[in-house]
Amino acid sequence: MKILGIETSCDETSVAVVENGVRVLSNAIYSQAELHAKTGGVVPEVAAREHILKIVPVLDKALKEASCGWGDIDAVAVTKGPGLVSSLIIGTEVASVISHLLGKPIIPVHHIIGHIYGNFLDRDEGDEVKFPVLVLTVSGGHNELILMRGHGDFVVLGETRDDAAGEAFDKVARVLELGYPGGPLISRAAERGSRTAFDFPRSYLEEGSLDFSFSGLKTAVLSEVKNQIATHGVLSDKLKSDLSASFEEAVSDVLTDKVIQALDPSIKEIHLAGGVSANRRLREMTLKKAESFDVKVRWPQKISYCTDNAAMIASAGYFLRDRAIAAPANIVPTISFELF
């Protein structure tokens, strides 16, 4: 079964064709990162305009790379939200038109659930995911701990109360004048720095809580940057690296501690999902802290499956195809944080 996936929730225009939820035949992505780097963040109106300009070329590219014609497509999966409404509208309208013209069902997909299915892409034959799975989703706008008891069976155990980790990465990168997007740039600088140079706070909230909070950490970094500038006049590359490494360590520490806190003997696997799941230190720390438990740790096979992409949406669409809406259909974008 071939699913056409469409993702336009933020600043990536992506179309993919995925077979049986696992085999990626194509995953075309047009990234606007370079454009939004000029303003240090995503401008919604600019993002929407770029989606309008790029969606048809990206759609053509995905079909050609997959060696597919329209007649080969069995269903259309599209991100319904959450995200930038002006961007989501482009993808959902295009998906609705395709669904109507082909007479194929359309499958609305929650963006975060899409990220969860990034771990199902390009699996080796016979490498079946064993449920229940504890999923840590970490991206620019979201942070959740989710218990996945089966396909379509999700329980949110914890979520962010303020800044998500990815958002904190972007804001700290801006303070350090490293650029945008912040995650990769912070990680690159951290490789040259000391993780113990600065003792930044770890917020675990009240006892037993599986929620996250990174606003205090972000404020602590900003305060330290001001102190260093007051003392030295400017931030040297060495100071930027040390600040980046110490910040990255604090974020990874909290994220992984919450994962371990949420583990119980029934859980078979831990999955990292979302843009920050590409972070090398987060992966290392998860493996280290989980090694004493009988649990498999996974993250997406490719970096492109961590960030926003349509292959994950197509995969989710396949496994959640019982939620399909018969064509013709018009999917209304949502900014709701509810999983369904």
Residue pairs with C-beta under 8 A, 6 or more apart in sequence:
1 19
1 20
1 74
1 75
1 318
1 321
2 17
2 18
2 19
2 25
2 66
2 68
2 72
2 73
2 74
3 17
3 18
3 19
3 21
3 73
3 74
3 75
3 76
3 77
3 107
3 314
3 315
3 317
3 318
3 321
4 15
4 16
4 17
4 62
4 73
4 75
4 76
4 77
4 98
4 314
5 14
5 15
5 16
5 17
5 18
5 76
5 77
5 78
5 109
5 310
5 311
5 312
5 313
5 314
5 315
5 317
6 14
6 15
6 55
6 59
6 76
6 77
6 78
6 79
6 91
6 94
6 95
6 310
6 313
7 13
7 14
7 15
7 16
7 78
7 79
7 91
7 111
7 114
7 308
7 309
7 310
7 312
7 313
8 14
8 51
8 55
8 79
8 83
8 87
8 88
8 90
8 91
9 79
9 81
9 82
9 83
9 84
9 87
9 88
9 91
9 111
9 308
10 42
10 47
10 83
10 84
10 87
10 140
10 308
11 31
11 32
11 33
11 35
11 36
11 42
11 47
11 50
11 87
11 308
12 29
12 30
12 31
12 32
12 307
12 308
12 309
13 29
13 30
13 32
13 50
13 51
13 54
13 55
13 58
13 90
14 27
14 28
14 29
14 30
14 58
14 308
14 309
14 310
14 311
14 313
15 26
15 28
15 55
15 58
15 59
15 61
15 62
15 63
15 310
16 24
16 25
16 26
16 27
16 28
16 62
16 309
16 310
16 311
16 313
16 314
17 24
17 25
17 26
17 62
17 63
17 65
17 66
17 68
17 73
17 314
18 24
18 25
18 121
18 311
18 314
18 315
18 318
19 25
20 318
21 117
21 120
21 314
21 315
21 318
21 319
22 120
22 121
22 122
22 123
22 315
23 122
24 121
24 122
24 311
25 65
25 66
25 67
25 68
26 61
26 62
26 63
26 64
26 65
26 66
26 68
27 62
27 304
27 305
27 309
27 310
27 311
28 58
28 59
28 61
28 62
28 65
28 310
29 58
29 304
29 308
29 309
29 310
30 50
30 54
30 57
30 58
32 42
32 46
32 47
32 50
33 180
33 181
35 46
35 50
36 42
36 43
36 46
36 47
36 180
37 179
37 180
37 181
39 46
40 174
40 180
41 170
41 174
41 180
42 84
44 84
44 86
44 87
45 86
47 84
47 86
47 87
48 84
48 86
48 87
48 89
48 90
51 87
51 90
51 91
52 90
55 90
55 91
55 94
59 94
62 310
63 69
63 70
70 102
73 98
73 102
73 104
74 104
75 104
75 105
75 106
75 107
75 317
75 321
75 324
76 95
76 98
76 99
76 102
76 104
76 105
76 106
76 107
76 317
77 95
77 106
77 107
77 108
77 109
77 313
77 314
77 316
77 317
77 318
78 91
78 92
78 94
78 95
78 106
78 107
78 108
78 109
78 313
78 331
79 88
79 91
79 92
79 109
79 110
79 111
79 114
79 313
80 88
80 92
80 108
80 109
80 110
80 111
80 331
80 332
80 333
80 334
81 88
81 110
81 111
81 333
81 334
81 335
81 336
82 110
82 111
82 112
82 141
82 142
82 334
82 335
82 336
82 337
83 111
83 333
83 335
85 333
85 335
88 333
89 333
92 108
92 330
92 331
92 332
92 333
93 330
95 106
95 331
96 106
96 328
96 329
96 330
96 331
98 104
99 105
99 106
99 327
99 328
99 329
100 327
100 328
100 329
102 327
103 327
104 327
105 321
105 324
105 325
105 326
105 327
105 329
106 324
106 325
106 327
106 329
106 331
107 316
107 317
107 320
107 321
107 323
107 324
107 325
108 323
108 325
108 331
109 313
109 316
109 317
109 320
110 339
110 340
111 308
112 137
112 139
112 142
112 144
112 146
112 274
112 339
113 154
113 316
113 320
113 339
114 312
114 313
114 315
114 316
115 137
115 139
115 273
115 274
115 312
116 135
116 137
116 146
116 148
116 154
116 271
116 273
116 312
116 316
117 312
117 313
117 315
117 316
117 319
118 273
118 277
118 300
118 305
118 306
118 309
118 311
118 312
118 315
119 129
119 271
119 272
119 273
119 298
119 299
119 300
119 305
120 129
120 315
120 319
121 300
121 301
121 302
121 305
121 311
121 312
121 315
122 301
122 302
122 305
123 129
123 301
129 269
129 298
130 268
130 269
130 296
131 148
131 149
131 150
131 268
131 269
132 147
132 148
132 149
132 150
132 266
132 267
132 268
133 147
133 148
133 267
133 268
133 269
133 270
133 271
134 145
134 146
134 147
134 148
134 157
134 259
134 262
134 263
134 267
134 269
134 270
134 271
135 144
135 145
135 146
135 147
135 148
135 270
135 271
135 272
135 273
136 144
136 145
136 255
136 258
136 259
136 270
136 271
136 272
136 273
136 277
136 286
137 143
137 144
137 146
137 273
137 274
138 164
138 165
138 166
138 255
138 272
138 273
138 274
138 275
138 276
138 277
138 279
138 282
139 164
139 165
139 166
139 274
139 275
139 276
140 164
140 166
140 167
140 170
140 181
140 275
141 164
141 166
141 167
142 159
142 160
142 164
142 166
142 274
142 337
143 159
143 160
143 164
143 165
143 166
143 212
143 214
143 255
144 156
144 157
144 158
144 159
144 160
145 156
145 157
145 158
145 159
145 210
145 258
145 259
145 262
146 154
146 155
146 156
146 157
146 339
147 154
147 155
147 157
147 262
147 267
148 154
148 271
149 155
151 319
151 320
152 319
152 320
152 322
152 323
154 339
154 340
156 339
157 210
157 262
158 209
158 210
158 211
158 212
158 258
158 262
159 211
159 212
159 337
160 211
160 212
160 213
160 214
161 205
161 211
161 212
161 213
162 213
162 214
162 215
163 171
163 213
163 214
163 215
163 218
164 212
164 214
165 212
165 214
165 251
165 255
165 276
166 182
166 183
166 274
166 275
166 276
167 214
168 214
168 215
168 217
168 218
168 251
169 181
169 182
169 183
169 186
169 251
169 276
170 180
170 181
170 182
170 183
171 182
171 218
172 182
172 186
172 218
172 221
172 243
172 244
172 247
173 179
173 180
173 181
173 182
173 183
173 185
173 186
174 180
174 182
175 221
175 222
175 225
176 186
176 189
176 225
176 235
176 240
176 243
176 244
177 235
177 240
178 185
178 186
178 189
178 240
178 244
179 185
183 275
183 276
183 278
183 279
184 278
186 244
186 247
186 248
187 244
187 248
187 279
187 280
187 281
189 240
189 241
189 244
189 245
190 241
190 244
190 245
190 247
190 248
190 281
191 241
191 245
192 237
192 238
192 241
192 245
193 238
193 240
193 241
193 242
193 243
193 244
193 245
193 246
194 241
194 242
194 245
194 246
195 245
195 246
195 248
195 249
196 246
196 249
197 242
197 243
197 245
197 246
198 224
198 242
198 243
198 246
198 247
199 246
200 217
200 220
200 221
200 224
200 246
200 247
200 249
200 250
201 216
201 217
201 220
201 250
202 217
202 250
202 253
202 254
202 257
203 212
203 213
203 214
203 216
203 217
203 254
204 254
204 257
204 258
205 211
205 212
205 213
210 258
210 261
210 262
212 254
212 255
212 258
214 251
214 254
217 247
217 250
217 251
221 243
221 247
224 243
225 235
225 243
228 235
228 239
228 243
229 235
232 239
235 243
248 279
248 281
249 281
251 282
252 279
252 281
252 282
252 285
253 285
255 282
256 282
256 285
256 286
256 289
257 289
259 270
259 286
259 289
259 290
260 289
260 290
260 293
263 270
263 290
263 293
263 295
267 295
268 295
268 296
269 295
269 296
269 297
269 298
270 286
270 290
270 295
270 296
270 297
270 298
271 297
271 298
271 299
272 282
272 283
272 286
272 297
272 298
272 299
272 300
273 299
273 300
273 306
274 306
275 306
275 307
275 308
276 282
276 306
277 283
277 299
277 300
277 306
278 299
278 300
278 303
278 306
278 307
283 299
286 297
287 297
290 297
299 306
300 306
304 311
305 311
305 312
317 324
325 331
